[in-house]
Amino acid sequence: MSQRLPIVLIEWIDAENSSGWETIEDAIGHNCPTIHSAGFLLKESKSHTTLAVTVGEPDACGVMRIPRGMIVKKTTLRRAKKR
């Protein structure tokens, strides 16, 4: 099954928070981090994209769901093979 799944690289903006006091100037001076995640593309929906790091039919491990609004770019590293 893993050969039938595309492998993609997703560039996305992650949310961030701080745990302590900081000046307002410092708080507004930071950007959210840009993240790069690669894996087997399991699903794309209106709300999110689902990747898995490891696939062993019928299971997947290291599953990540990235909200679509946070995705900047998707690059296909390997296209899905037909059955």
Backbone as CSV, one residue per row, in Angstrom:
resi,resn,N_x,N_y,N_z,CA_x,CA_y,CA_z,C_x,C_y,C_z
1,MET,0.812,-1.199,0.000,0.000,0.000,0.000,0.854,1.261,0.000
2,SER,1.974,1.259,0.717,2.780,2.484,0.815,3.259,2.961,-0.550
3,GLN,3.438,2.040,-1.507,3.861,2.455,-2.840,2.740,3.145,-3.595
4,ARG,1.502,2.942,-3.161,0.371,3.591,-3.813,0.096,4.976,-3.234
5,LEU,0.797,5.347,-2.177,0.600,6.652,-1.548,1.669,7.632,-2.016
6,PRO,1.281,8.876,-2.304,2.299,9.871,-2.640,3.107,10.258,-1.401
7,ILE,4.332,10.690,-1.613,5.162,11.241,-0.542,5.277,12.737,-0.814
8,VAL,4.996,13.541,0.198,4.969,14.991,0.026,5.815,15.693,1.084
9,LEU,6.188,16.912,0.771,6.852,17.820,1.705,5.894,18.990,1.900
10,ILE,5.516,19.245,3.145,4.602,20.335,3.475,5.371,21.417,4.223
11,GLU,5.276,22.640,3.732,5.802,23.805,4.453,4.597,24.476,5.095
12,TRP,4.674,24.681,6.413,3.524,25.247,7.114,3.954,26.123,8.276
13,ILE,3.061,26.998,8.683,3.319,27.921,9.786,2.688,27.339,11.046
14,ASP,3.504,27.139,12.074,3.033,26.550,13.323,2.592,27.636,14.292
15,ALA,1.684,27.280,15.170,1.275,28.178,16.251,2.351,28.155,17.334
16,GLU,2.386,29.182,18.143,3.420,29.285,19.173,2.847,30.033,20.364
17,ASN,3.304,29.681,21.558,2.945,30.461,22.735,4.140,30.546,23.667
18,SER,4.069,31.477,24.592,5.134,31.597,25.584,4.557,31.242,26.948
19,SER,5.430,30.891,27.863,4.942,30.439,29.170,5.206,31.431,30.294
20,GLY,5.788,32.554,29.967,6.099,33.502,31.033,5.881,34.941,30.593
21,TRP,6.270,35.821,31.453,6.134,37.240,31.170,7.162,37.681,30.139
22,GLU,6.757,38.604,29.272,7.660,39.228,28.316,7.102,40.604,27.977
23,THR,7.950,41.467,27.500,7.473,42.795,27.141,6.572,42.688,25.913
24,ILE,5.664,43.633,25.786,4.791,43.650,24.610,5.628,43.801,23.346
25,GLU,6.678,44.598,23.404,7.565,44.778,22.254,8.170,43.439,21.811
26,ASP,8.637,42.652,22.793,9.178,41.325,22.460,8.081,40.411,21.911
27,ALA,6.880,40.492,22.491,5.779,39.617,22.084,5.368,39.857,20.634
28,ILE,5.336,41.094,20.205,4.901,41.384,18.830,6.053,41.340,17.840
29,GLY,7.260,41.182,18.343,8.426,41.153,17.474,8.781,39.792,16.918
30,HIS,8.063,38.747,17.319,8.369,37.393,16.867,7.362,36.915,15.823
31,ASN,7.840,36.142,14.867,6.973,35.488,13.895,6.771,34.044,14.310
32,CYS,5.676,33.465,13.874,5.452,32.038,14.117,6.468,31.241,13.311
33,PRO,6.907,30.084,13.814,7.933,29.314,13.112,7.401,28.640,11.843
34,THR,8.269,28.589,10.824,7.974,27.848,9.598,8.490,26.429,9.774
35,ILE,7.630,25.460,9.517,7.939,24.047,9.732,7.918,23.316,8.394
36,HIS,8.777,22.307,8.250,8.793,21.449,7.057,8.568,20.013,7.518
37,SER,7.506,19.393,7.005,7.166,18.014,7.363,7.025,17.195,6.087
38,ALA,7.620,15.996,6.092,7.534,15.100,4.940,6.918,13.781,5.372
39,GLY,6.175,13.160,4.467,5.595,11.865,4.786,4.661,11.375,3.708
40,PHE,4.043,10.229,3.999,3.052,9.649,3.099,1.767,10.455,3.226
41,LEU,1.222,10.894,2.116,-0.020,11.657,2.121,-1.193,10.688,2.240
42,LEU,-1.854,10.704,3.400,-2.969,9.798,3.642,-4.294,10.395,3.187
43,LYS,-4.465,11.721,3.409,-5.753,12.344,3.103,-5.603,13.856,3.009
44,GLU,-6.367,14.448,2.100,-6.521,15.901,2.039,-8.015,16.193,2.106
45,SER,-8.411,17.034,3.039,-9.815,17.413,3.165,-9.910,18.934,3.156
46,LYS,-11.127,19.444,3.265,-11.312,20.896,3.305,-10.665,21.509,4.547
47,SER,-10.561,20.727,5.628,-10.060,21.284,6.882,-8.590,20.995,7.170
48,HIS,-8.061,19.850,6.671,-6.686,19.499,7.038,-6.069,18.523,6.038
49,THR,-4.747,18.392,6.146,-3.981,17.413,5.376,-3.386,16.430,6.383
50,THR,-3.483,15.135,6.088,-2.995,14.102,6.996,-1.802,13.385,6.379
51,LEU,-0.676,13.371,7.123,0.549,12.692,6.716,0.880,11.593,7.720
52,ALA,1.636,10.604,7.264,2.177,9.583,8.170,3.651,9.405,7.866
53,VAL,4.455,9.263,8.904,5.887,9.056,8.746,6.174,7.632,8.283
54,THR,5.420,6.673,8.820,5.635,5.257,8.522,4.307,4.608,8.176
55,VAL,4.315,3.755,7.143,3.115,3.027,6.749,3.459,1.553,6.637
56,GLY,2.675,0.721,7.297,2.782,-0.729,7.204,1.364,-1.269,7.173
57,GLU,0.892,-1.588,5.983,-0.502,-1.923,5.779,-1.003,-2.931,6.813
58,PRO,-2.110,-2.671,7.479,-3.060,-1.588,7.268,-2.869,-0.420,8.235
59,ASP,-1.707,-0.323,8.879,-1.494,0.682,9.918,-0.582,1.807,9.458
60,ALA,-0.621,2.897,10.224,0.268,4.035,10.004,0.764,4.526,11.359
61,CYS,1.977,5.055,11.370,2.584,5.545,12.605,3.122,6.952,12.363
62,GLY,3.144,7.761,13.397,3.627,9.130,13.254,2.673,9.967,12.423
63,VAL,1.379,9.821,12.696,0.350,10.522,11.924,0.264,11.977,12.378
64,MET,0.221,12.877,11.407,0.152,14.311,11.680,-0.975,14.918,10.857
65,ARG,-1.808,15.719,11.505,-2.880,16.433,10.821,-2.573,17.920,10.868
66,ILE,-2.376,18.499,9.695,-2.008,19.920,9.603,-3.216,20.694,9.071
67,PRO,-3.703,21.685,9.827,-4.824,22.486,9.338,-4.480,23.164,8.001
68,ARG,-5.401,23.112,7.043,-5.159,23.648,5.699,-4.764,25.122,5.723
69,GLY,-5.348,25.890,6.642,-5.053,27.317,6.714,-3.626,27.624,7.124
70,MET,-2.903,26.644,7.669,-1.517,26.840,8.098,-0.516,26.436,7.013
71,ILE,-0.996,25.768,5.960,-0.107,25.270,4.912,0.255,26.383,3.933
72,VAL,1.559,26.544,3.731,2.092,27.542,2.805,2.332,26.918,1.430
73,LYS,2.887,25.686,1.425,3.288,25.055,0.167,3.307,23.538,0.330
74,LYS,2.905,22.844,-0.747,2.996,21.375,-0.772,3.791,20.988,-2.012
75,THR,4.830,20.173,-1.817,5.656,19.676,-2.913,5.541,18.163,-2.947
76,THR,5.202,17.613,-4.116,5.133,16.162,-4.258,6.531,15.627,-4.533
77,LEU,7.009,14.755,-3.658,8.333,14.150,-3.805,8.271,12.846,-4.605
78,ARG,7.134,12.132,-4.468,6.901,10.914,-5.241,5.421,10.783,-5.489
79,ARG,5.054,10.617,-6.736,3.654,10.450,-7.091,3.152,9.064,-6.689
80,ALA,1.857,8.966,-6.479,1.235,7.685,-6.158,1.344,6.754,-7.361
81,LYS,1.626,5.488,-7.090,1.665,4.485,-8.154,0.284,3.860,-8.270
82,LYS,-0.115,3.568,-9.501,-1.410,2.936,-9.733,-1.346,1.479,-9.350
83,ARG,-2.480,0.940,-8.973,-2.577,-0.458,-8.545,-2.292,-1.405,-9.664
